[in-house]
Amino acid sequence: MIGKTCRFLPVLLALLLMAAVSSALADPAIEVTSGSVRMGDYVDVTVTPSREGAQGVIYELSVGEETIFKGEAVTHYTASFRPRVEADHTLTVTVVYGKKDTETASVVVPVSGTAPVQMGPDVVYQQKDGWWKDKKYAIRSVQKAGCALFTLSHALQRMGFTGEDLMPDALAKTYKGFYIEGRGTANESFLRKAGEVYNFITQSELDKSKPSIISCLRRGDYYSFSIVIGHIALADGVSSDGKMIHVVDSAAGATYERIKGASPYYQAEDGTFKAAEKPEDLPGLRWYFESGEYGGAEYWLPIDYCAQRGMRLIRPYWLTMETADGVKGVDVEYFGALVTKVVLNGEAVRVPTADLMWKCVGADSRLVAYVTNLKDAKFTDAEGKTIAGNAKIRYGYMCPVLEVLEDKVYVAWKDKFGYLSLKDVELLETGTDFETGLISINGKTTVAATVRVRQEPKVKAKQMAEWKAGTPVAIVRREEDFFLVEGKGIRAWVEGKYLTIDGKETEWTEAVDGE
């Protein structure tokens, strides 16, 4: 028995050696994106070692005799790249098991044609994918320093803008002067300048109020914010319960490297939010072997984290009107329920307020807040703090309502946005059927004289303003010898003798009596 075992032992050892050699010579499996590949397409790669014990994989990419990239061993067995030339690409992977124990395989990826430019309301740019490394942004590259550019591009496309001038590299050329070495993009001034072109507004103050952030996102606003030190991303939505903010991040790896006290979340199929504590937990996040970094992603962050960071508003032009050249955003000189003075294409014009368009959340029609508190109305932020430089809106003045809440309204006032208590205002609908007139003296509208307008239909009532002859007004109603008129953004009472309606004098023609 022992003799037979000895005779078979060499054969057994030979078979084991052959199996070991066969295993050592086996190739890893490489899967790449199926179908035709064009310049700019994302090519996803999956490497499957032929045996257990792999310690890492080395990626090498070449075109013809030129090596485009060769890296060190990494533990990412799934990776991606974007071809930048139209030619056959040879991808070689070397799986490392030990210092002298490796296995290598190659695959040829034909690249023909050019992929269309990535655009649309759902685009998420991959800042670190290698495509942008040669695109200049001042003295840096778009890949290295362009997070604010990617964020603006994401916002503009979600607003409905189109065109190659929205691409991050195109924005880099246009706004290169806003890059400051050692600090990055001067985001406030950068957004203000871009807003002049793309009809959106921003504010100097960062929004740190959770109620305000929730309200703004639900109305369709956006935020560009420093999600972590040295990196900017876009907030473009909020969960139904207001606890989570939806984020579009061009370089999620940068966020993961620096985020403190929170982690990104993804939304599961059942609607619940799951923490993605490391990048690999975030569905769909690509890792690029050329840059050695993660690309862009959409995910969620707790509103507590976002608010404490402070968020910079990007508000699509909230007030527009139909013109011969299409719908245009307009600025306001003063606002009324009947007539509003706007600046359109650099020219100030009075238009019926009903011709203007803006979103009034929480109401069935567009509303105007008319201050009826004789002691004026406090103008506050979402936390109830008065807004610097605009602490009050005086009695009689009007401003557009952007949202109606349980006990207050959110309004626009002198390029600021804030809240008024419903106790201090009357909500008016925009009027469509009204008469107009001019302040006049003895029926004359060109004389160098003024008329005092008052809080009540009484000669001795408190004066609200003093209007020149020729001031245009809209007629609200008449009460005996007085008319309630709307002009210069306020409602006030004027004696009928100082008013010409539709080019005709009223029945009062007495001379001015010193008032």
DAJONOR-V404634 format. One record per residue. N is the residue number from 0. RES is the residue in one small letter. PHI is phi in degrees with one decimal (NA if undefined). D_CENTER is the distance of its C-alpha to the mean C-alpha in Angstrom with 1 decimal. Layout:
n:N res:RES phi:PHI d_center:D_CENTER
n:N res:RES phi:PHI d_center:D_CENTER
This chain:
n:0 res:m phi:NA d_center:82.8
n:1 res:i phi:-65.3 d_center:81.8
n:2 res:g phi:-64.5 d_center:83.0
n:3 res:k phi:-62.7 d_center:80.9
n:4 res:t phi:-61.7 d_center:77.7
n:5 res:c phi:-65.0 d_center:78.5
n:6 res:r phi:-64.9 d_center:79.0
n:7 res:f phi:-84.5 d_center:75.5
n:8 res:l phi:-60.7 d_center:73.6
n:9 res:p phi:-60.5 d_center:73.2
n:10 res:v phi:-62.8 d_center:71.9
n:11 res:l phi:-63.1 d_center:69.4
n:12 res:l phi:-64.4 d_center:68.2
n:13 res:a phi:-65.7 d_center:67.9
n:14 res:l phi:-63.0 d_center:65.8
n:15 res:l phi:-63.6 d_center:63.5
n:16 res:l phi:-65.8 d_center:63.2
n:17 res:m phi:-62.1 d_center:62.4
n:18 res:a phi:-64.3 d_center:59.7
n:19 res:a phi:-66.6 d_center:58.2
n:20 res:v phi:-64.1 d_center:58.3
n:21 res:s phi:-59.8 d_center:56.9
n:22 res:s phi:-66.2 d_center:54.0
n:23 res:a phi:-66.8 d_center:53.4
n:24 res:l phi:-88.8 d_center:53.4
n:25 res:a phi:-67.7 d_center:50.9
n:26 res:d phi:-99.2 d_center:47.6
n:27 res:p phi:-69.3 d_center:44.2
n:28 res:a phi:-90.7 d_center:42.4
n:29 res:i phi:-121.2 d_center:39.3
n:30 res:e phi:-111.8 d_center:37.0
n:31 res:v phi:-126.0 d_center:34.4
n:32 res:t phi:-49.1 d_center:32.1
n:33 res:s phi:-79.0 d_center:34.4
n:34 res:g phi:88.2 d_center:34.6
n:35 res:s phi:-70.6 d_center:34.3
n:36 res:v phi:-118.0 d_center:32.0
n:37 res:r phi:-117.7 d_center:30.4
n:38 res:m phi:-58.4 d_center:29.0
n:39 res:g phi:94.5 d_center:25.4
n:40 res:d phi:-70.8 d_center:25.9
n:41 res:y phi:-87.6 d_center:25.4
n:42 res:v phi:-107.6 d_center:28.9
n:43 res:d phi:-96.5 d_center:29.2
n:44 res:v phi:-122.6 d_center:32.4
n:45 res:t phi:-126.2 d_center:34.4
n:46 res:v phi:-108.5 d_center:37.5
n:47 res:t phi:-117.4 d_center:40.2
n:48 res:p phi:-58.8 d_center:43.0
n:49 res:s phi:-80.9 d_center:46.5
n:50 res:r phi:-153.0 d_center:47.6
n:51 res:e phi:-76.1 d_center:46.7
n:52 res:g phi:97.0 d_center:46.3
n:53 res:a phi:-64.0 d_center:43.7
n:54 res:q phi:-102.4 d_center:42.3
n:55 res:g phi:171.2 d_center:39.6
n:56 res:v phi:-140.4 d_center:38.8
n:57 res:i phi:-108.9 d_center:38.7
n:58 res:y phi:-101.5 d_center:36.6
n:59 res:e phi:-137.2 d_center:37.9
n:60 res:l phi:-128.4 d_center:36.6
n:61 res:s phi:-139.2 d_center:38.8
n:62 res:v phi:-127.0 d_center:39.2
n:63 res:g phi:61.8 d_center:42.9
n:64 res:e phi:-89.2 d_center:44.6
n:65 res:e phi:-94.3 d_center:41.4
n:66 res:t phi:-86.6 d_center:39.7
n:67 res:i phi:-80.0 d_center:35.9
n:68 res:f phi:-154.9 d_center:35.3
n:69 res:k phi:-144.7 d_center:37.5
n:70 res:g phi:-109.0 d_center:36.3
n:71 res:e phi:-94.4 d_center:37.9
n:72 res:a phi:-66.0 d_center:38.5
n:73 res:v phi:-131.1 d_center:35.5
n:74 res:t phi:-101.7 d_center:35.3
n:75 res:h phi:-94.2 d_center:32.6
n:76 res:y phi:-90.1 d_center:34.5
n:77 res:t phi:-120.7 d_center:31.5
n:78 res:a phi:-153.6 d_center:29.5
n:79 res:s phi:-143.5 d_center:27.7
n:80 res:f phi:-153.0 d_center:27.8
n:81 res:r phi:-122.5 d_center:26.7
n:82 res:p phi:-64.2 d_center:29.7
n:83 res:r phi:-114.0 d_center:29.3
n:84 res:v phi:-132.4 d_center:32.8
n:85 res:e phi:-92.6 d_center:34.6
n:86 res:a phi:-169.6 d_center:37.6
n:87 res:d phi:-70.0 d_center:39.0
n:88 res:h phi:-107.2 d_center:37.4
n:89 res:t phi:-102.3 d_center:39.7
n:90 res:l phi:-104.2 d_center:38.1
n:91 res:t phi:-115.7 d_center:40.6
n:92 res:v phi:-121.1 d_center:40.1
n:93 res:t phi:-122.4 d_center:42.6
n:94 res:v phi:-88.3 d_center:42.8
n:95 res:v phi:-104.3 d_center:44.4
n:96 res:y phi:-107.3 d_center:46.8
n:97 res:g phi:-164.6 d_center:48.7
n:98 res:k phi:-59.7 d_center:49.7
n:99 res:k phi:-121.9 d_center:51.8
n:100 res:d phi:-119.3 d_center:50.7
n:101 res:t phi:-136.8 d_center:48.0
n:102 res:e phi:-141.8 d_center:47.4
n:103 res:t phi:-129.5 d_center:45.7
n:104 res:a phi:-148.0 d_center:44.4
n:105 res:s phi:-133.9 d_center:42.8
n:106 res:v phi:-145.5 d_center:41.1
n:107 res:v phi:-96.8 d_center:40.5
n:108 res:v phi:-112.3 d_center:37.2
n:109 res:p phi:-69.1 d_center:37.7
n:110 res:v phi:-121.1 d_center:34.7
n:111 res:s phi:-138.5 d_center:35.1
n:112 res:g phi:88.9 d_center:32.8
n:113 res:t phi:-126.7 d_center:29.1
n:114 res:a phi:-69.6 d_center:26.2
n:115 res:p phi:-64.0 d_center:23.8
n:116 res:v phi:-61.0 d_center:20.6
n:117 res:q phi:-76.6 d_center:17.9
n:118 res:m phi:-147.0 d_center:15.4
n:119 res:g phi:131.3 d_center:13.9
n:120 res:p phi:-69.2 d_center:11.3
n:121 res:d phi:-113.9 d_center:12.6
n:122 res:v phi:-65.1 d_center:13.1
n:123 res:v phi:-128.2 d_center:12.9
n:124 res:y phi:-73.9 d_center:14.3
n:125 res:q phi:-101.7 d_center:17.2
n:126 res:q phi:-61.5 d_center:17.2
n:127 res:k phi:-104.4 d_center:20.7
n:128 res:d phi:-87.6 d_center:22.5
n:129 res:g phi:95.2 d_center:24.7
n:130 res:w phi:-65.1 d_center:23.5
n:131 res:w phi:-98.5 d_center:21.6
n:132 res:k phi:-69.1 d_center:24.4
n:133 res:d phi:-99.1 d_center:26.2
n:134 res:k phi:-88.4 d_center:23.2
n:135 res:k phi:-85.8 d_center:23.5
n:136 res:y phi:-133.3 d_center:21.0
n:137 res:a phi:56.2 d_center:23.4
n:138 res:i phi:-94.6 d_center:26.0
n:139 res:r phi:-109.9 d_center:24.0
n:140 res:s phi:-107.7 d_center:22.7
n:141 res:v phi:-61.2 d_center:19.2
n:142 res:q phi:-64.6 d_center:20.2
n:143 res:k phi:-80.9 d_center:21.3
n:144 res:a phi:-130.8 d_center:18.8
n:145 res:g phi:-100.1 d_center:15.8
n:146 res:c phi:-58.0 d_center:13.1
n:147 res:a phi:-66.1 d_center:11.0
n:148 res:l phi:-66.9 d_center:11.6
n:149 res:f phi:-61.9 d_center:10.8
n:150 res:t phi:-63.4 d_center:7.3
n:151 res:l phi:-63.9 d_center:6.8
n:152 res:s phi:-59.6 d_center:8.8
n:153 res:h phi:-58.2 d_center:7.1
n:154 res:a phi:-65.3 d_center:4.0
n:155 res:l phi:-61.4 d_center:7.2
n:156 res:q phi:-70.5 d_center:9.3
n:157 res:r phi:-74.1 d_center:7.7
n:158 res:m phi:-79.9 d_center:8.1
n:159 res:g phi:105.4 d_center:11.6
n:160 res:f phi:-74.0 d_center:12.3
n:161 res:t phi:-135.6 d_center:15.1
n:162 res:g phi:118.2 d_center:17.4
n:163 res:e phi:-71.3 d_center:18.3
n:164 res:d phi:-70.3 d_center:17.0
n:165 res:l phi:-86.1 d_center:13.5
n:166 res:m phi:-63.8 d_center:15.1
n:167 res:p phi:-54.5 d_center:14.6
n:168 res:d phi:-70.8 d_center:18.3
n:169 res:a phi:-70.3 d_center:18.1
n:170 res:l phi:-62.3 d_center:15.3
n:171 res:a phi:-62.6 d_center:17.6
n:172 res:k phi:-70.5 d_center:20.5
n:173 res:t phi:-70.5 d_center:18.9
n:174 res:y phi:-116.5 d_center:17.5
n:175 res:k phi:-61.5 d_center:20.1
n:176 res:g phi:-68.5 d_center:21.3
n:177 res:f phi:-92.9 d_center:18.5
n:178 res:y phi:-85.9 d_center:19.6
n:179 res:i phi:-117.9 d_center:22.1
n:180 res:e phi:-59.6 d_center:24.6
n:181 res:g phi:90.0 d_center:24.8
n:182 res:r phi:-124.0 d_center:21.6
n:183 res:g phi:92.0 d_center:18.9
n:184 res:t phi:-77.5 d_center:16.2
n:185 res:a phi:-76.0 d_center:16.4
n:186 res:n phi:-65.3 d_center:12.7
n:187 res:e phi:-63.8 d_center:13.2
n:188 res:s phi:-67.8 d_center:15.4
n:189 res:f phi:-59.8 d_center:13.6
n:190 res:l phi:-70.3 d_center:10.4
n:191 res:r phi:-61.2 d_center:13.1
n:192 res:k phi:-67.0 d_center:14.9
n:193 res:a phi:-64.4 d_center:12.3
n:194 res:g phi:-62.4 d_center:11.4
n:195 res:e phi:-65.4 d_center:15.2
n:196 res:v phi:-87.9 d_center:15.1
n:197 res:y phi:-106.4 d_center:12.1
n:198 res:n phi:55.3 d_center:12.6
n:199 res:f phi:-134.4 d_center:9.8
n:200 res:i phi:-121.9 d_center:10.7
n:201 res:t phi:-136.9 d_center:10.2
n:202 res:q phi:-134.1 d_center:13.0
n:203 res:s phi:-70.1 d_center:15.4
n:204 res:e phi:-80.3 d_center:15.8
n:205 res:l phi:-75.7 d_center:13.9
n:206 res:d phi:-86.4 d_center:13.4
n:207 res:k phi:-117.0 d_center:15.9
n:208 res:s phi:-91.5 d_center:17.0
n:209 res:k phi:-61.7 d_center:16.7
n:210 res:p phi:-59.3 d_center:17.6
n:211 res:s phi:-66.9 d_center:15.0
n:212 res:i phi:-61.1 d_center:12.1
n:213 res:i phi:-61.2 d_center:13.6
n:214 res:s phi:-61.1 d_center:14.2
n:215 res:c phi:-64.9 d_center:10.8
n:216 res:l phi:-64.2 d_center:9.2
n:217 res:r phi:-70.0 d_center:12.4
n:218 res:r phi:-83.1 d_center:12.0
n:219 res:g phi:104.3 d_center:8.9
n:220 res:d phi:-81.7 d_center:6.5
n:221 res:y phi:-131.1 d_center:3.2
n:222 res:y phi:-134.8 d_center:4.7
n:223 res:s phi:-100.9 d_center:5.8
n:224 res:f phi:-145.4 d_center:9.3
n:225 res:s phi:-76.9 d_center:12.7
n:226 res:i phi:-67.0 d_center:13.4
n:227 res:v phi:-144.5 d_center:16.9
n:228 res:i phi:-58.0 d_center:18.9
n:229 res:g phi:80.6 d_center:18.2
n:230 res:h phi:-145.6 d_center:15.2
n:231 res:i phi:-115.8 d_center:11.4
n:232 res:a phi:-138.1 d_center:9.0
n:233 res:l phi:-109.1 d_center:5.6
n:234 res:a phi:-106.5 d_center:6.1
n:235 res:d phi:-131.2 d_center:5.7
n:236 res:g phi:-172.6 d_center:9.3
n:237 res:v phi:-141.6 d_center:12.5
n:238 res:s phi:-68.2 d_center:16.1
n:239 res:s phi:-61.8 d_center:18.6
n:240 res:d phi:-89.9 d_center:20.4
n:241 res:g phi:76.4 d_center:17.5
n:242 res:k phi:-94.3 d_center:18.6
n:243 res:m phi:-127.3 d_center:16.1
n:244 res:i phi:-106.9 d_center:12.3
n:245 res:h phi:-84.8 d_center:11.0
n:246 res:v phi:-121.5 d_center:9.8
n:247 res:v phi:-113.3 d_center:9.3
n:248 res:d phi:-123.0 d_center:11.6
n:249 res:s phi:-74.4 d_center:13.2
n:250 res:a phi:-145.4 d_center:16.2
n:251 res:a phi:-62.0 d_center:17.0
n:252 res:g phi:-61.3 d_center:20.5
n:253 res:a phi:-62.8 d_center:19.4
n:254 res:t phi:-65.3 d_center:17.9
n:255 res:y phi:-62.6 d_center:21.2
n:256 res:e phi:-66.9 d_center:23.3
n:257 res:r phi:-117.7 d_center:22.0
n:258 res:i phi:-68.2 d_center:20.8
n:259 res:k phi:-132.6 d_center:23.2
n:260 res:g phi:80.2 d_center:24.0
n:261 res:a phi:-160.3 d_center:21.8
n:262 res:s phi:-143.7 d_center:21.2
n:263 res:p phi:-62.1 d_center:18.6
n:264 res:y phi:-124.8 d_center:19.6
n:265 res:y phi:-119.7 d_center:19.9
n:266 res:q phi:-98.5 d_center:20.7
n:267 res:a phi:-74.7 d_center:24.3
n:268 res:e phi:-61.6 d_center:25.8
n:269 res:d phi:-82.8 d_center:27.2
n:270 res:g phi:91.7 d_center:23.8
n:271 res:t phi:-79.4 d_center:24.6
n:272 res:f phi:-101.5 d_center:22.5
n:273 res:k phi:-115.0 d_center:24.3
n:274 res:a phi:-71.4 d_center:23.9
n:275 res:a phi:-105.2 d_center:23.5
n:276 res:e phi:-71.9 d_center:25.4
n:277 res:k phi:-134.1 d_center:25.6
n:278 res:p phi:-52.1 d_center:23.7
n:279 res:e phi:-63.3 d_center:26.4
n:280 res:d phi:-80.8 d_center:25.6
n:281 res:l phi:-88.7 d_center:22.1
n:282 res:p phi:-58.8 d_center:22.8
n:283 res:g phi:81.5 d_center:22.1
n:284 res:l phi:-76.6 d_center:21.3
n:285 res:r phi:-90.6 d_center:23.2
n:286 res:w phi:-118.0 d_center:25.3
n:287 res:y phi:-105.3 d_center:26.2
n:288 res:f phi:-71.6 d_center:29.8
n:289 res:e phi:-68.0 d_center:29.5
n:290 res:s phi:-95.3 d_center:26.9
n:291 res:g phi:67.7 d_center:28.1
n:292 res:e phi:-137.4 d_center:24.5
n:293 res:y phi:-82.4 d_center:22.1
n:294 res:g phi:-93.0 d_center:19.3
n:295 res:g phi:-87.2 d_center:15.8
n:296 res:a phi:-161.2 d_center:15.3
n:297 res:e phi:-109.0 d_center:13.5
n:298 res:y phi:-160.4 d_center:14.9
n:299 res:w phi:-124.5 d_center:15.0
n:300 res:l phi:-132.2 d_center:15.6
n:301 res:p phi:-60.2 d_center:17.6
n:302 res:i phi:-62.7 d_center:15.9
n:303 res:d phi:-58.7 d_center:18.8
n:304 res:y phi:-66.8 d_center:17.7
n:305 res:c phi:-63.2 d_center:14.1
n:306 res:a phi:-63.5 d_center:15.3
n:307 res:q phi:-69.9 d_center:18.1
n:308 res:r phi:-73.4 d_center:15.9
n:309 res:g phi:86.8 d_center:14.1
n:310 res:m phi:-127.4 d_center:10.4
n:311 res:r phi:-97.8 d_center:9.0
n:312 res:l phi:-67.6 d_center:7.5
n:313 res:i phi:-123.2 d_center:5.3
n:314 res:r phi:-111.2 d_center:7.5
n:315 res:p phi:-54.5 d_center:8.6
n:316 res:y phi:-45.1 d_center:12.3
n:317 res:w phi:-80.8 d_center:13.8
n:318 res:l phi:-123.1 d_center:17.3
n:319 res:t phi:-135.1 d_center:18.7
n:320 res:m phi:-151.2 d_center:22.2
n:321 res:e phi:-78.2 d_center:24.1
n:322 res:t phi:-128.0 d_center:25.9
n:323 res:a phi:-63.0 d_center:28.3
n:324 res:d phi:-99.6 d_center:25.5
n:325 res:g phi:101.3 d_center:23.3
n:326 res:v phi:-75.2 d_center:20.6
n:327 res:k phi:-125.6 d_center:19.5
n:328 res:g phi:-78.2 d_center:17.3
n:329 res:v phi:-130.8 d_center:19.7
n:330 res:d phi:-98.2 d_center:20.3
n:331 res:v phi:-116.4 d_center:22.8
n:332 res:e phi:-93.0 d_center:26.1
n:333 res:y phi:-153.6 d_center:27.4
n:334 res:f phi:-123.7 d_center:26.8
n:335 res:g phi:-138.4 d_center:29.5
n:336 res:a phi:-77.9 d_center:30.1
n:337 res:l phi:-108.2 d_center:32.2
n:338 res:v phi:-132.1 d_center:31.3
n:339 res:t phi:-130.4 d_center:28.3
n:340 res:k phi:-100.9 d_center:28.3
n:341 res:v phi:-119.7 d_center:25.2
n:342 res:v phi:-110.2 d_center:24.6
n:343 res:l phi:-125.2 d_center:24.2
n:344 res:n phi:53.9 d_center:24.5
n:345 res:g phi:82.0 d_center:25.8
n:346 res:e phi:-117.8 d_center:28.5
n:347 res:a phi:-84.0 d_center:28.9
n:348 res:v phi:-139.2 d_center:30.1
n:349 res:r phi:-93.3 d_center:31.0
n:350 res:v phi:-134.8 d_center:29.9
n:351 res:p phi:-60.5 d_center:30.6
n:352 res:t phi:-59.4 d_center:27.8
n:353 res:a phi:-63.4 d_center:28.2
n:354 res:d phi:-82.2 d_center:27.0
n:355 res:l phi:-88.0 d_center:23.5
n:356 res:m phi:-125.6 d_center:20.8
n:357 res:w phi:-155.5 d_center:18.2
n:358 res:k phi:-90.9 d_center:17.1
n:359 res:c phi:-117.6 d_center:19.5
n:360 res:v phi:-71.6 d_center:18.9
n:361 res:g phi:87.3 d_center:22.3
n:362 res:a phi:-140.7 d_center:24.5
n:363 res:d phi:-84.4 d_center:26.1
n:364 res:s phi:-144.7 d_center:25.8
n:365 res:r phi:-73.3 d_center:24.1
n:366 res:l phi:-122.1 d_center:25.6
n:367 res:v phi:-124.0 d_center:26.4
n:368 res:a phi:-89.1 d_center:27.4
n:369 res:y phi:-112.4 d_center:30.8
n:370 res:v phi:-71.4 d_center:31.9
n:371 res:t phi:-114.4 d_center:35.4
n:372 res:n phi:-78.6 d_center:36.2
n:373 res:l phi:-61.4 d_center:38.9
n:374 res:k phi:-96.5 d_center:37.7
n:375 res:d phi:76.7 d_center:34.2
n:376 res:a phi:-118.9 d_center:31.0
n:377 res:k phi:-70.9 d_center:29.1
n:378 res:f phi:-107.7 d_center:25.5
n:379 res:t phi:-127.9 d_center:23.8
n:380 res:d phi:-86.6 d_center:20.7
n:381 res:a phi:-65.3 d_center:20.1
n:382 res:e phi:-92.9 d_center:22.8
n:383 res:g phi:89.3 d_center:25.3
n:384 res:k phi:-87.7 d_center:25.4
n:385 res:t phi:-64.8 d_center:26.0
n:386 res:i phi:-86.8 d_center:23.4
n:387 res:a phi:-55.7 d_center:24.9
n:388 res:g phi:83.0 d_center:26.4
n:389 res:n phi:-143.4 d_center:26.0
n:390 res:a phi:-63.7 d_center:27.9
n:391 res:k phi:-139.6 d_center:29.4
n:392 res:i phi:-112.9 d_center:29.3
n:393 res:r phi:-71.0 d_center:32.8
n:394 res:y phi:-53.6 d_center:35.0
n:395 res:g phi:91.8 d_center:34.8
n:396 res:y phi:-80.8 d_center:31.3
n:397 res:m phi:-129.2 d_center:28.7
n:398 res:c phi:-152.9 d_center:24.9
n:399 res:p phi:-74.1 d_center:22.6
n:400 res:v phi:-96.5 d_center:21.6
n:401 res:l phi:-98.7 d_center:18.1
n:402 res:e phi:-158.7 d_center:19.3
n:403 res:v phi:-108.9 d_center:22.8
n:404 res:l phi:-110.8 d_center:23.6
n:405 res:e phi:-61.8 d_center:27.0
n:406 res:d phi:-129.4 d_center:28.2
n:407 res:k phi:-155.5 d_center:25.6
n:408 res:v phi:-127.1 d_center:23.2
n:409 res:y phi:-98.7 d_center:19.8
n:410 res:v phi:-132.1 d_center:20.2
n:411 res:a phi:-104.2 d_center:19.2
n:412 res:w phi:-151.6 d_center:21.8
n:413 res:k phi:51.0 d_center:22.2
n:414 res:d phi:64.7 d_center:18.6
n:415 res:k phi:-121.6 d_center:18.2
n:416 res:f phi:-130.9 d_center:17.2
n:417 res:g phi:-167.9 d_center:19.5
n:418 res:y phi:-119.1 d_center:22.1
n:419 res:l phi:-122.8 d_center:25.7
n:420 res:s phi:-71.6 d_center:28.4
n:421 res:l phi:-63.4 d_center:29.7
n:422 res:k phi:-70.7 d_center:33.1
n:423 res:d phi:-101.0 d_center:32.5
n:424 res:v phi:-136.2 d_center:31.3
n:425 res:e phi:-114.5 d_center:32.4
n:426 res:l phi:-91.8 d_center:29.9
n:427 res:l phi:-111.6 d_center:30.8
n:428 res:e phi:-85.1 d_center:30.0
n:429 res:t phi:-70.5 d_center:29.6
n:430 res:g phi:-89.3 d_center:33.1
n:431 res:t phi:-122.1 d_center:34.3
n:432 res:d phi:-127.3 d_center:38.1
n:433 res:f phi:-155.3 d_center:39.2
n:434 res:e phi:-93.3 d_center:41.5
n:435 res:t phi:-122.5 d_center:40.7
n:436 res:g phi:-161.5 d_center:42.9
n:437 res:l phi:-133.4 d_center:43.5
n:438 res:i phi:-66.4 d_center:44.8
n:439 res:s phi:-142.8 d_center:48.4
n:440 res:i phi:-121.6 d_center:51.6
n:441 res:n phi:53.0 d_center:54.7
n:442 res:g phi:80.2 d_center:52.7
n:443 res:k phi:-101.8 d_center:51.5
n:444 res:t phi:-109.4 d_center:47.9
n:445 res:t phi:-116.8 d_center:48.4
n:446 res:v phi:-74.3 d_center:50.5
n:447 res:a phi:-87.3 d_center:49.5
n:448 res:a phi:-145.2 d_center:49.3
n:449 res:t phi:-126.5 d_center:46.9
n:450 res:v phi:-128.5 d_center:46.8
n:451 res:r phi:-85.3 d_center:45.8
n:452 res:v phi:-110.4 d_center:43.6
n:453 res:r phi:-128.8 d_center:44.0
n:454 res:q phi:-73.3 d_center:42.6
n:455 res:e phi:-132.2 d_center:45.4
n:456 res:p phi:-78.0 d_center:47.9
n:457 res:k phi:-140.3 d_center:50.5
n:458 res:v phi:-60.9 d_center:52.0
n:459 res:k phi:-97.7 d_center:51.9
n:460 res:a phi:-65.9 d_center:48.4
n:461 res:k phi:-62.0 d_center:45.9
n:462 res:q phi:-75.1 d_center:44.4
n:463 res:m phi:-102.2 d_center:40.6
n:464 res:a phi:-162.6 d_center:40.4
n:465 res:e phi:-130.4 d_center:42.6
n:466 res:w phi:-108.5 d_center:41.9
n:467 res:k phi:-72.7 d_center:43.6
n:468 res:a phi:-59.1 d_center:45.7
n:469 res:g phi:96.6 d_center:43.7
n:470 res:t phi:-65.3 d_center:40.5
n:471 res:p phi:-76.3 d_center:39.1
n:472 res:v phi:-138.7 d_center:38.7
n:473 res:a phi:-108.8 d_center:38.1
n:474 res:i phi:-87.7 d_center:40.8
n:475 res:v phi:-91.7 d_center:39.9
n:476 res:r phi:-166.4 d_center:43.4
n:477 res:r phi:-114.9 d_center:46.9
n:478 res:e phi:-139.4 d_center:49.0
n:479 res:e phi:54.7 d_center:52.6
n:480 res:d phi:-87.6 d_center:52.6
n:481 res:f phi:-118.2 d_center:48.9
n:482 res:f phi:-122.7 d_center:45.7
n:483 res:l phi:-86.3 d_center:42.3
n:484 res:v phi:-122.8 d_center:40.0
n:485 res:e phi:-118.4 d_center:36.4
n:486 res:g phi:-159.1 d_center:35.7
n:487 res:k phi:53.8 d_center:33.4
n:488 res:g phi:83.7 d_center:31.0
n:489 res:i phi:-131.4 d_center:33.8
n:490 res:r phi:-111.7 d_center:36.5
n:491 res:a phi:-150.9 d_center:40.0
n:492 res:w phi:-98.8 d_center:43.6
n:493 res:v phi:-135.8 d_center:45.8
n:494 res:e phi:-64.9 d_center:49.5
n:495 res:g phi:-59.2 d_center:50.2
n:496 res:k phi:-69.0 d_center:52.5
n:497 res:y phi:-105.3 d_center:49.5
n:498 res:l phi:-135.8 d_center:47.6
n:499 res:t phi:-112.9 d_center:48.1
n:500 res:i phi:-102.8 d_center:46.5
n:501 res:d phi:49.9 d_center:45.8
n:502 res:g phi:80.7 d_center:48.1
n:503 res:k phi:-117.4 d_center:51.0
n:504 res:e phi:-70.8 d_center:52.4
n:505 res:t phi:-77.7 d_center:52.7
n:506 res:e phi:-71.0 d_center:56.2
n:507 res:w phi:-93.3 d_center:55.9
n:508 res:t phi:-128.9 d_center:57.0
n:509 res:e phi:-63.7 d_center:58.4
n:510 res:a phi:-69.1 d_center:57.7
n:511 res:v phi:-62.0 d_center:55.2
n:512 res:d phi:-103.5 d_center:56.9
n:513 res:g phi:97.2 d_center:55.2
n:514 res:e phi:-92.0 d_center:52.0
